[in-house]
Amino acid sequence: MHQRRPNSSVIVATRNGSDSDSKSLEERRAERRLAAKQRRDGGKKLKRVKRRTIKGGKLWWRKNPHLEIACFAFGLFALIGVTMFKLLHGGGGSGGGRRRDVFKAFEKKLQEDRAAKGQPHEINTDSGGFFSRLRGSKYMIPESLKRIGNKDAWYAALRQEYDIAILPKNDERSIKFVQETRERNGAYTQIAAAQTPYDIHNCPEYPPEGYPIQWPILEVTKNWPTDDATPRHEIYQGLCVFDYRTELHKADNYRKAELPFVVRDDPASARTAERWMHPGYLDKLLMGKEDIQRRTEYSPNNHFMYWVDKRSRSERQRAAKKVKDAKRHGNDDAHGGFGRGDQEEFINAMHLLDNLHEARDRFDKAKEYAQKHQDDDEAQQEVQKWDKRLRDAKKARQDEESKNWKPPTENLRMTYLEWLEHANVTDDKLGPDNPHWYFRLIGCGDMGDHTADGSCDKGSSEWLFDELTFFQPRLGERRPFYMIEPQQQKGIHCRFGMKGVIAENHFDLSRNAIALLGGQRRYILAHPNQCNNMNLLPRGHPSARHSAVDWANPDLDNFPTFPKAHVNEIVMQPGDVLYLPTNWFHYIISLELNFQCNTRSGGERLYRKEVNDCGF
């Protein structure tokens, strides 16, 4: 055998242990000298390797047995961690994705089987199911978007409670819920005088000629006065109602023709309506972690007219100070909203604005002519004449507005509970001449640059994009039916109305999708070709695009063309979605406490001529 001596690079061959012992000390020394000489004569010097030892002859890491166990445990847990990571995230190869798909397919099949039996979900496919719980991640809201929506833990916990334990996804149950709600509210049918050549609940594939049928406005408002919020079930309905599950292809044909219609029994909207109407859900949503003040509008009566504040900063400050002083002196009912305004005042304001627009048009034409004929003295004098008239018209309008115009509503901030205390009252405290409040929610989304964080509005409600998945700005095959141009979406806007609230007649410059998620609302609609009969407040007025006529009490002497207007109506109920094309007129009455949300997705120039002809 060969044996290496301690602390020596020389290998000594031995046959037996006695051979090594028989050599004298001198012989061994001679061998070492010979080996040294060979190295000096050209042999490679062998480096003597010393073992690093500690007292007792053990390696340094064996000095402490506890350290040895800790190192072993660390390595073991590191190996387990890497293995689990690969398992949960699909590994590094193509097989990981297939494994994950297998688990997802299994969970989905299990979910469908339980839903068919009417049992609650134990595993939620969209939340990642069992493996998400292994990762320790928070609940992933079904169909939520990566960037838009609410990502807070409180909202995820609330949705997990309802999506799994209280209202697990079951389309049939949700649709049955809205159907039963409609039955309790009572059916709305066409009045005998308002029969249409088409069946509004079984409309033809393509819009028939003259769709939607309209009737004289005074007939419609006589049958059901706009100040009366008590439901009347025989109405002048001309809009088609399509079943989402069986008639979506029909609705698509009407949408492409840019005509209004209502979609009913959409599982997505029915699901949201069921959740919002479930006792306590909105309380937890709006009075829990996000119990903040939101936009609220006040009116001294039931009329709400949109307006743009064109007052100077000093004028706004004086108006606010006046309200504060009144409240400080004991007038708790003092507010900065004054109602829709008197119709005679509107007539005067419209006359002054007509004079202003005429003076501006004549000045622009005179100026253009004078620039082409600079040697024409009369042309220069004409410019000066119309310049003076334009300045006089501007001053007359400003003087009139400073004396007579008052904001129709006051913009406030209020919590949901504060609004509910005002809104949820008995009928004896309502009535058209009593104060009304309109509560608002805004989900910013991509409304402008960098607004997905809700910066477009103080106290924005970004969870609206998680609640109303059918209004999400998805592209491609996953684009919701109601979103025509998702990239043009201007957020999601919700208005909670108390009984009797009226939103004055107006048109919008973009297409609208309007969902009712609780309560009932009556919509009176009119084609853009009725523009000249609507007596709209003109460009430049704070409430431009809105009708100057009080539909509840029209002044026919000052507005003689109003009786010529033709309209139709429909009562929207929970789960309904109304498609309203660009420039169509709408007048809205809340029939009870209700929740309505809408979104816009681009505009259409199809009816531009009609609104241009009446000054817009």
C-alpha positions as CSV (number, residue, x, y, z in Angstrom):
1,M,0.0,0.0,0.0
2,H,1.0,3.6,-0.4
3,Q,1.0,5.9,2.6
4,R,1.5,9.6,2.9
5,R,3.5,10.7,5.9
6,P,2.0,13.5,8.0
7,N,3.4,16.9,6.9
8,S,5.3,15.4,4.1
9,S,4.9,15.3,0.3
10,V,6.9,12.1,0.0
11,I,5.0,8.9,-0.6
12,V,6.7,5.9,0.8
13,A,6.0,2.4,-0.6
14,T,5.5,-0.2,2.0
15,R,4.8,-3.9,1.8
16,N,4.2,-4.5,5.4
17,G,4.2,-2.3,8.4
18,S,7.4,-3.9,9.7
19,D,9.4,-2.8,6.5
20,S,8.8,0.8,7.4
21,D,9.9,0.3,11.0
22,S,13.1,-1.6,10.0
23,K,14.6,1.4,8.3
24,S,16.9,3.4,10.4
25,L,16.7,7.1,11.0
26,E,19.7,7.7,8.8
27,E,18.2,5.9,5.8
28,R,15.1,7.9,6.0
29,R,17.1,11.2,6.1
30,A,19.1,10.1,3.1
31,E,15.9,9.5,1.1
32,R,14.7,13.0,1.9
33,R,18.0,14.5,0.9
34,L,17.9,12.6,-2.4
35,A,14.3,13.8,-3.1
36,A,15.3,17.4,-2.4
37,K,18.3,17.2,-4.8
38,Q,16.0,15.9,-7.5
39,R,13.7,18.8,-7.2
40,R,16.6,21.3,-7.3
41,D,18.0,19.6,-10.5
42,G,14.8,20.4,-12.5
43,G,12.0,18.7,-10.8
44,K,8.9,20.7,-9.9
45,K,8.8,21.9,-6.4
46,L,5.9,20.3,-4.6
47,K,4.0,22.6,-2.4
48,R,3.5,21.2,1.0
49,V,-0.2,21.3,1.9
50,K,-1.1,21.8,5.5
51,R,-4.4,20.9,6.9
52,R,-6.1,23.7,8.6
53,T,-7.1,22.3,11.9
54,I,-8.2,23.6,15.2
55,K,-7.7,22.3,18.6
56,G,-8.8,18.7,18.7
57,G,-8.0,18.2,14.9
58,K,-11.6,19.0,13.6
59,L,-12.5,21.3,10.7
60,W,-13.5,24.9,11.6
61,W,-17.2,24.5,10.7
62,R,-17.4,21.5,12.9
63,K,-16.4,23.5,15.9
64,N,-20.0,24.2,16.8
65,P,-22.6,21.4,16.1
66,H,-25.5,23.9,16.2
67,L,-23.9,25.8,13.3
68,E,-23.6,22.7,11.3
69,I,-27.3,21.9,11.8
70,A,-28.3,25.5,10.9
71,C,-26.3,25.3,7.7
72,F,-28.0,22.1,6.8
73,A,-31.5,23.5,7.5
74,F,-30.8,26.6,5.4
75,G,-29.8,24.5,2.4
76,L,-32.9,22.3,2.8
77,F,-35.4,25.2,3.0
78,A,-33.7,26.9,0.1
79,L,-34.2,23.8,-2.0
80,I,-37.9,23.5,-0.9
81,G,-38.4,27.2,-1.7
82,V,-37.0,27.0,-5.2
83,T,-39.1,23.9,-5.9
84,M,-42.3,25.5,-4.7
85,F,-41.6,28.7,-6.7
86,K,-41.2,26.6,-9.9
87,L,-44.4,24.7,-9.1
88,L,-46.5,27.8,-8.4
89,H,-45.2,29.9,-11.3
90,G,-45.0,27.3,-13.9
91,G,-41.3,26.5,-13.8
92,G,-38.8,27.6,-16.3
93,G,-39.9,25.5,-19.2
94,S,-43.0,25.3,-21.4
95,G,-44.3,22.5,-19.2
96,G,-45.0,24.9,-16.3
97,G,-47.6,26.9,-18.3
98,R,-49.3,23.6,-19.2
99,R,-49.4,22.5,-15.6
100,R,-50.9,25.8,-14.6
101,D,-53.6,25.5,-17.3
102,V,-54.5,22.0,-16.1
103,F,-55.1,23.4,-12.6
104,K,-57.1,26.3,-13.9
105,A,-59.2,24.0,-16.1
106,F,-59.9,21.8,-13.1
107,E,-60.9,24.7,-10.9
108,K,-63.1,26.1,-13.6
109,K,-64.9,22.8,-14.1
110,L,-65.4,22.4,-10.3
111,Q,-66.8,25.9,-10.1
112,E,-69.2,25.3,-13.0
113,D,-70.4,22.0,-11.4
114,R,-71.1,23.7,-8.1
115,A,-72.8,26.6,-9.8
116,A,-75.1,24.2,-11.6
117,K,-76.1,22.6,-8.3
118,G,-76.7,26.1,-6.8
119,Q,-73.8,25.6,-4.3
120,P,-71.5,28.4,-3.3
121,H,-68.0,28.5,-4.8
122,E,-65.2,27.1,-2.7
123,I,-62.6,27.9,-5.3
124,N,-62.6,31.1,-7.4
125,T,-61.0,30.7,-10.8
126,D,-60.2,34.3,-11.3
127,S,-58.6,34.7,-7.9
128,G,-56.1,31.9,-8.5
129,G,-57.9,29.4,-6.2
130,F,-55.9,27.0,-4.1
131,F,-52.5,28.0,-5.4
132,S,-53.1,31.7,-4.9
133,R,-53.9,30.9,-1.2
134,L,-50.6,29.0,-1.1
135,R,-48.8,32.1,-2.3
136,G,-50.5,34.2,0.4
137,S,-51.7,36.8,-2.2
138,K,-54.8,38.8,-1.6
139,Y,-58.1,38.1,-3.4
140,M,-58.1,38.9,-7.1
141,I,-61.4,40.5,-8.1
142,P,-63.0,38.7,-11.1
143,E,-62.4,40.5,-14.4
144,S,-60.4,43.3,-12.8
145,L,-58.0,45.2,-14.9
146,K,-54.3,45.3,-14.2
147,R,-53.9,49.1,-14.0
148,I,-57.4,50.6,-13.7
149,G,-59.6,50.0,-10.6
150,N,-59.2,49.7,-6.9
151,K,-56.2,47.8,-5.6
152,D,-56.7,48.3,-1.9
153,A,-56.9,45.4,0.5
154,W,-60.2,46.6,2.1
155,Y,-62.0,46.5,-1.3
156,A,-60.5,43.1,-2.1
157,A,-61.7,41.7,1.3
158,L,-65.2,43.1,0.7
159,R,-65.5,41.6,-2.7
160,Q,-64.2,38.3,-1.5
161,E,-66.9,38.2,1.2
162,Y,-69.6,38.8,-1.4
163,D,-68.2,36.9,-4.4
164,I,-67.5,33.7,-2.4
165,A,-69.7,33.6,0.7
166,I,-72.8,35.8,0.0
167,L,-73.4,36.3,-3.7
168,P,-71.2,33.8,-5.6
169,K,-71.3,34.2,-9.4
170,N,-74.5,32.6,-10.7
171,D,-75.9,34.3,-13.9
172,E,-79.3,32.6,-13.7
173,R,-79.8,33.7,-10.2
174,S,-78.8,37.3,-11.0
175,I,-81.1,37.5,-14.0
176,K,-84.0,36.0,-12.0
177,F,-83.4,38.7,-9.4
178,V,-83.8,41.6,-11.8
179,Q,-86.8,39.9,-13.5
180,E,-88.5,39.5,-10.1
181,T,-87.7,43.2,-9.3
182,R,-89.4,44.2,-12.6
183,E,-92.4,42.1,-11.7
184,R,-92.7,43.8,-8.3
185,N,-92.5,47.2,-9.9
186,G,-95.2,46.3,-12.4
187,A,-95.1,46.1,-16.2
188,Y,-95.0,49.3,-18.4
189,T,-97.1,48.9,-21.5
190,Q,-97.9,51.1,-24.5
191,I,-100.9,53.3,-24.0
192,A,-103.7,52.7,-26.5
193,A,-102.9,56.0,-28.3
194,A,-99.2,55.0,-28.7
195,Q,-99.3,51.8,-30.7
196,T,-96.2,51.2,-32.9
197,P,-96.0,49.3,-36.2
198,Y,-93.4,47.1,-34.5
199,D,-93.4,45.1,-31.3
200,I,-91.1,46.9,-28.8
201,H,-90.3,43.5,-27.1
202,N,-89.8,41.6,-30.4
203,C,-88.3,44.2,-32.8
204,P,-87.2,43.4,-36.3
205,E,-83.6,42.5,-37.2
206,Y,-83.0,46.0,-38.5
207,P,-84.5,49.4,-37.5
208,P,-87.8,49.9,-39.3
209,E,-88.5,53.2,-41.0
210,G,-89.3,56.0,-38.6
211,Y,-87.8,54.2,-35.6
212,P,-88.2,55.2,-32.9
213,I,-91.8,56.4,-33.2
214,Q,-92.4,59.7,-31.4
215,W,-95.5,61.6,-30.2
216,P,-96.3,65.3,-29.5
217,I,-94.6,66.3,-26.3
218,L,-97.8,67.8,-24.8
219,E,-99.6,64.5,-25.2
220,V,-96.8,62.7,-23.4
221,T,-96.6,65.1,-20.5
222,K,-100.4,65.4,-20.2
223,N,-100.6,61.6,-19.8
224,W,-97.9,61.7,-17.1
225,P,-96.8,65.1,-15.9
226,T,-93.1,65.4,-15.3
227,D,-93.5,66.7,-11.7
228,D,-95.4,63.5,-10.8
229,A,-93.0,60.8,-9.7
230,T,-95.7,58.2,-9.1
231,P,-95.4,55.4,-11.7
232,R,-98.0,55.3,-14.4
233,H,-97.8,52.0,-16.3
234,E,-99.3,53.0,-19.6
235,I,-96.8,55.1,-21.5
236,Y,-95.6,56.4,-24.9
237,Q,-92.8,53.9,-25.4
238,G,-91.2,53.8,-28.8
239,L,-87.8,52.2,-28.0
240,C,-87.0,48.5,-28.6
241,V,-86.0,46.3,-25.6
242,F,-83.6,43.5,-26.5
243,D,-82.7,40.4,-24.5
244,Y,-79.0,40.3,-24.1
245,R,-78.9,36.5,-24.3
246,T,-80.9,36.0,-27.5
247,E,-81.1,39.4,-29.3
248,L,-77.7,40.9,-29.0
249,H,-77.2,40.7,-32.8
250,K,-80.4,42.8,-33.3
251,A,-79.1,45.4,-30.8
252,D,-75.8,45.6,-32.7
253,N,-77.7,46.5,-35.9
254,Y,-79.5,49.3,-34.1
255,R,-76.3,50.5,-32.5
256,K,-74.5,50.6,-35.9
257,A,-77.4,52.7,-37.2
258,E,-76.8,55.1,-34.2
259,L,-80.4,54.7,-32.8
260,P,-81.3,54.3,-29.1
261,F,-82.5,51.0,-27.5
262,V,-82.5,49.2,-24.2
263,V,-80.7,45.9,-23.4
264,R,-82.2,43.8,-20.7
265,D,-81.1,40.7,-18.8
266,D,-77.4,41.2,-19.4
267,P,-75.7,38.9,-16.8
268,A,-73.0,41.4,-16.1
269,S,-75.3,44.3,-15.3
270,A,-77.8,42.1,-13.5
271,R,-74.9,40.8,-11.3
272,T,-74.0,44.4,-10.3
273,A,-77.6,45.4,-9.7
274,E,-78.1,42.4,-7.5
275,R,-75.0,43.2,-5.5
276,W,-75.8,46.9,-5.2
277,M,-79.3,46.2,-4.1
278,H,-78.3,43.6,-1.5
279,P,-79.0,44.9,2.0
280,G,-75.8,46.4,3.4
281,Y,-73.5,46.2,0.4
282,L,-73.5,49.9,-0.5
283,D,-73.2,50.8,3.1
284,K,-70.0,48.8,3.4
285,L,-68.8,50.1,0.1
286,L,-69.4,53.8,0.8
287,M,-69.4,54.0,4.6
288,G,-66.5,51.7,5.4
289,K,-62.8,52.4,4.6
290,E,-63.8,54.9,1.9
291,D,-66.3,57.0,4.0
292,I,-65.4,60.3,2.4
293,Q,-67.2,63.3,1.1
294,R,-68.1,63.2,-2.5
295,R,-69.7,65.5,-5.0
296,T,-73.3,66.3,-4.3
297,E,-75.6,68.8,-6.0
298,Y,-78.3,70.8,-4.1
299,S,-81.4,72.4,-5.6
300,P,-84.2,74.2,-3.7
301,N,-86.7,72.3,-5.9
302,N,-86.7,69.1,-7.9
303,H,-85.1,70.6,-11.1
304,F,-81.4,70.1,-11.7
305,M,-79.8,72.0,-14.6
306,Y,-76.2,71.6,-15.5
307,W,-74.2,74.8,-15.6
308,V,-70.6,76.1,-16.1
309,D,-69.5,78.7,-13.6
310,K,-68.4,81.7,-15.7
311,R,-68.2,84.1,-12.7
312,S,-65.0,85.8,-11.8
313,R,-63.1,84.5,-8.7
314,S,-64.1,87.6,-6.7
315,E,-67.8,87.0,-7.6
316,R,-67.7,83.4,-6.5
317,Q,-66.0,84.4,-3.3
318,R,-68.7,87.0,-2.6
319,A,-71.4,84.5,-3.2
320,A,-69.8,81.9,-0.9
321,K,-69.4,84.5,1.8
322,K,-73.0,85.5,1.5
323,V,-74.1,81.9,2.2
324,K,-71.7,81.5,5.1
325,D,-72.9,84.8,6.7
326,A,-76.5,83.7,6.4
327,K,-75.8,80.4,8.1
328,R,-73.8,82.1,10.8
329,H,-76.9,84.3,11.5
330,G,-79.1,81.2,12.0
331,N,-80.4,80.5,8.5
332,D,-79.3,76.9,8.2
333,D,-81.3,76.5,4.9
334,A,-79.1,79.1,3.1
335,H,-77.6,77.7,-0.1
336,G,-75.9,78.9,-3.3
337,G,-78.3,77.0,-5.6
338,F,-81.5,78.8,-6.8
339,G,-83.3,76.4,-9.1
340,R,-83.7,76.3,-12.9
341,G,-84.6,80.0,-13.2
342,D,-87.6,81.9,-14.5
343,Q,-88.6,81.3,-18.1
344,E,-89.0,85.0,-18.8
345,E,-85.4,85.6,-17.6
346,F,-84.3,82.9,-20.0
347,I,-86.1,84.6,-22.8
348,N,-84.3,87.9,-22.1
349,A,-80.9,86.0,-21.8
350,M,-81.5,84.2,-25.1
351,H,-82.3,87.5,-26.8
352,L,-79.1,89.1,-25.5
353,L,-77.1,86.1,-26.6
354,D,-78.7,86.2,-30.1
355,N,-77.7,89.8,-30.4
356,L,-74.1,89.0,-29.3
357,H,-73.8,86.1,-31.8
358,E,-75.2,88.2,-34.6
359,A,-72.8,91.1,-33.8
360,R,-69.8,88.7,-33.7
361,D,-70.7,87.1,-37.0
362,R,-71.2,90.5,-38.7
363,F,-67.9,91.8,-37.3
364,D,-66.0,88.7,-38.5
365,K,-67.4,89.1,-42.0
366,A,-66.7,92.8,-42.1
367,K,-63.2,92.3,-40.9
368,E,-62.5,89.6,-43.5
369,Y,-63.8,91.8,-46.3
370,A,-61.8,94.8,-45.1
371,Q,-58.6,92.8,-45.1
372,K,-59.1,91.9,-48.7
373,H,-60.0,95.6,-49.6
374,Q,-57.7,97.7,-47.5
375,D,-58.2,100.7,-49.8
376,D,-61.9,100.7,-49.2
377,D,-62.7,103.4,-46.5
378,E,-66.3,102.2,-46.2
379,A,-65.2,98.7,-45.4
380,Q,-63.0,100.0,-42.6
381,Q,-65.8,102.0,-41.2
382,E,-68.1,98.9,-41.3
383,V,-65.5,97.1,-39.2
384,Q,-65.5,99.9,-36.6
385,K,-69.3,100.0,-36.5
386,W,-69.6,96.3,-35.8
387,D,-66.7,96.3,-33.4
388,K,-68.6,98.8,-31.3
389,R,-71.9,96.9,-31.5
390,L,-70.0,93.7,-30.5
391,R,-68.6,95.4,-27.4
392,D,-72.0,96.9,-26.5
393,A,-73.6,93.4,-26.9
394,K,-71.0,91.8,-24.6
395,K,-71.5,94.5,-22.0
396,A,-75.3,94.2,-22.1
397,R,-75.1,90.5,-21.6
398,Q,-72.5,90.8,-18.8
399,D,-74.7,93.4,-17.0
400,E,-77.8,91.2,-17.4
401,E,-76.1,88.1,-16.1
402,S,-74.5,90.0,-13.1
403,K,-78.0,91.2,-12.2
404,N,-80.3,88.3,-12.9
405,W,-78.3,85.0,-13.5
406,K,-77.9,82.7,-10.4
407,P,-76.5,79.2,-10.2
408,P,-79.4,76.7,-10.6
409,T,-77.7,74.3,-8.2
410,E,-75.0,74.4,-5.5
411,N,-72.0,72.0,-5.7
412,L,-71.3,70.5,-2.3
413,R,-69.3,67.7,-0.7
414,M,-71.2,65.2,1.3
415,T,-70.7,61.6,2.6
416,Y,-73.1,58.9,1.5
417,L,-74.7,58.7,4.9
418,E,-75.4,62.5,4.9
419,W,-76.9,62.3,1.4
420,L,-79.0,59.3,2.4
421,E,-80.4,61.1,5.4
422,H,-81.7,63.9,3.0
423,A,-82.8,61.5,0.2
424,N,-84.4,58.6,2.0
425,V,-87.5,60.4,3.3
426,T,-91.2,59.9,3.2
427,D,-93.3,61.3,0.3
428,D,-94.8,64.1,2.5
429,K,-91.3,65.6,2.7
430,L,-90.8,65.5,-1.0
431,G,-92.7,67.3,-3.7
432,P,-91.4,69.5,-6.5
433,D,-90.9,72.7,-4.4
434,N,-88.9,71.0,-1.6
435,P,-85.1,70.8,-1.6
436,H,-83.5,67.8,-3.4
437,W,-80.0,66.4,-3.5
438,Y,-78.1,64.5,-6.2
439,F,-75.2,62.3,-5.1
440,R,-72.3,61.6,-7.5
441,L,-69.5,59.1,-7.9
442,I,-66.7,59.3,-10.4
443,G,-64.3,56.7,-11.5
444,C,-61.5,58.4,-13.4
445,G,-59.8,55.6,-15.2
446,D,-58.0,57.0,-18.2
447,M,-60.0,60.2,-18.3
448,G,-57.1,62.4,-19.5
449,D,-53.4,61.9,-18.9
450,H,-52.3,60.0,-15.8
451,T,-55.7,59.8,-14.1
452,A,-55.9,56.1,-13.4
453,D,-55.0,56.9,-9.8
454,G,-58.2,58.9,-9.4
455,S,-56.5,62.3,-9.7
456,C,-59.3,63.7,-11.9
457,D,-61.5,64.1,-8.9
458,K,-61.0,64.4,-5.2
459,G,-62.4,61.3,-3.6
460,S,-62.8,59.4,-6.8
461,S,-64.3,55.9,-6.8
462,E,-61.9,53.8,-8.9
463,W,-63.6,50.6,-7.8
464,L,-66.4,51.5,-10.3
465,F,-64.3,49.8,-12.9
466,D,-64.3,46.6,-10.8
467,E,-68.0,46.8,-10.1
468,L,-69.2,47.7,-13.7
469,T,-67.1,45.3,-15.7
470,F,-69.4,45.8,-18.7
471,F,-68.1,49.4,-18.8
472,Q,-64.4,48.5,-18.8
473,P,-62.2,50.0,-21.6
474,R,-61.1,46.7,-22.9
475,L,-59.9,46.4,-26.5
476,G,-60.1,43.6,-29.1
477,E,-62.3,40.6,-28.6
478,R,-62.9,41.4,-24.9
479,R,-64.3,44.9,-25.7
480,P,-67.7,45.2,-23.9
481,F,-70.7,45.6,-26.1
482,Y,-71.5,49.1,-24.8
483,M,-68.0,50.5,-25.4
484,I,-67.7,51.7,-29.0
485,E,-64.4,53.5,-28.7
486,P,-62.9,52.3,-25.4
487,Q,-59.8,54.5,-25.9
488,Q,-62.1,57.6,-25.9
489,Q,-63.8,56.7,-22.6
490,K,-64.2,59.6,-20.2
491,G,-64.5,57.7,-16.9
492,I,-67.6,56.1,-15.2
493,H,-70.0,58.6,-13.7
494,C,-72.8,57.5,-11.2
495,R,-75.7,59.6,-10.0
496,F,-77.8,58.6,-7.0
497,G,-81.2,60.3,-7.3
498,M,-83.9,60.8,-4.7
499,K,-87.5,60.5,-5.7
500,G,-88.7,63.4,-7.8
501,V,-85.3,64.6,-9.0
502,I,-85.5,66.0,-12.6
503,A,-82.4,66.4,-14.9
504,E,-83.4,69.0,-17.4
505,N,-83.6,68.3,-21.1
506,H,-80.3,68.5,-22.9
507,F,-78.1,66.7,-25.5
508,D,-74.5,65.5,-25.2
509,L,-71.7,65.6,-27.7
510,S,-70.8,62.0,-27.3
511,R,-72.5,58.6,-27.3
512,N,-73.7,57.3,-23.9
513,A,-74.3,54.0,-22.3
514,I,-76.5,54.3,-19.2
515,A,-77.0,51.5,-16.7
516,L,-79.7,51.5,-13.9
517,L,-78.5,49.5,-10.9
518,G,-81.3,50.2,-8.5
519,G,-84.7,51.9,-8.4
520,Q,-86.6,53.3,-11.4
521,R,-86.0,56.2,-13.8
522,R,-88.2,57.6,-16.5
523,Y,-86.4,58.8,-19.7
524,I,-88.1,61.1,-22.2
525,L,-86.1,61.0,-25.4
526,A,-86.1,63.1,-28.6
527,H,-84.4,62.8,-32.0
528,P,-81.8,65.5,-32.8
529,N,-84.1,66.7,-35.6
530,Q,-86.3,68.2,-32.8
531,C,-83.6,70.7,-31.9
532,N,-85.3,73.8,-33.2
533,N,-88.4,73.0,-31.1
534,M,-86.5,72.5,-27.9
535,N,-85.8,76.2,-27.4
536,L,-82.3,75.6,-26.1
537,L,-80.2,78.1,-24.2
538,P,-77.6,79.2,-26.7
539,R,-73.8,79.0,-26.9
540,G,-72.2,81.2,-24.2
541,H,-74.9,80.7,-21.6
542,P,-73.8,78.8,-18.4
543,S,-76.4,76.2,-19.2
544,A,-76.0,76.0,-22.9
545,R,-77.5,72.9,-24.7
546,H,-80.3,72.8,-22.1
547,S,-83.9,73.6,-22.8
548,A,-85.1,77.0,-21.5
549,V,-88.7,75.6,-21.3
550,D,-89.9,74.2,-18.0
551,W,-91.5,71.0,-19.1
552,A,-93.5,70.7,-15.9
553,N,-95.0,74.2,-16.6
554,P,-94.2,75.3,-20.2
555,D,-94.6,79.0,-21.1
556,L,-96.2,78.5,-24.5
557,D,-96.5,82.3,-25.1
558,N,-92.8,82.8,-25.0
559,F,-91.9,79.4,-26.5
560,P,-94.5,78.9,-29.3
561,T,-92.5,76.2,-31.0
562,F,-92.4,73.9,-28.0
563,P,-95.7,72.1,-28.7
564,K,-94.3,71.0,-32.1
565,A,-91.7,68.9,-30.4
566,H,-92.1,65.1,-30.6
567,V,-90.7,62.6,-28.0
568,N,-91.0,59.1,-26.7
569,E,-90.4,57.6,-23.2
570,I,-89.2,54.5,-21.4
571,V,-89.0,53.5,-17.7
572,M,-85.6,51.9,-16.9
573,Q,-85.4,49.3,-14.2
574,P,-82.5,47.5,-12.4
575,G,-80.1,45.8,-14.8
576,D,-81.3,47.8,-17.9
577,V,-78.7,49.5,-20.1
578,L,-79.8,52.3,-22.4
579,Y,-77.7,53.0,-25.5
580,L,-78.1,56.8,-26.3
581,P,-76.4,58.0,-29.5
582,T,-74.6,61.4,-29.8
583,N,-76.8,64.5,-29.8
584,W,-80.0,62.8,-28.7
585,F,-82.1,64.7,-26.2
586,H,-83.0,63.2,-22.8
587,Y,-85.0,64.4,-19.9
588,I,-84.8,62.3,-16.7
589,I,-87.2,61.8,-13.8
590,S,-86.3,59.7,-10.7
591,L,-89.3,57.7,-9.7
592,E,-87.8,56.5,-6.4
593,L,-84.4,56.3,-4.7
594,N,-82.1,55.0,-7.5
595,F,-78.6,54.4,-8.7
596,Q,-77.6,55.1,-12.3
597,C,-74.1,54.9,-13.9
598,N,-73.1,56.0,-17.4
599,T,-70.0,56.1,-19.5
600,R,-69.1,57.7,-22.8
601,S,-67.0,56.3,-25.5
602,G,-66.4,58.7,-28.4
603,G,-68.8,60.6,-30.6
604,E,-70.6,60.4,-33.9
605,R,-71.1,63.2,-36.5
606,L,-74.2,61.6,-38.0
607,Y,-76.6,64.2,-36.4
608,R,-74.2,67.1,-36.5
609,K,-76.3,69.0,-39.1
610,E,-79.4,69.0,-36.9
611,V,-77.7,70.6,-33.9
612,N,-75.7,73.0,-36.1
613,D,-78.9,74.3,-37.6
614,C,-80.2,75.4,-34.2
615,G,-77.0,77.2,-33.2
616,F,-74.5,74.6,-32.0
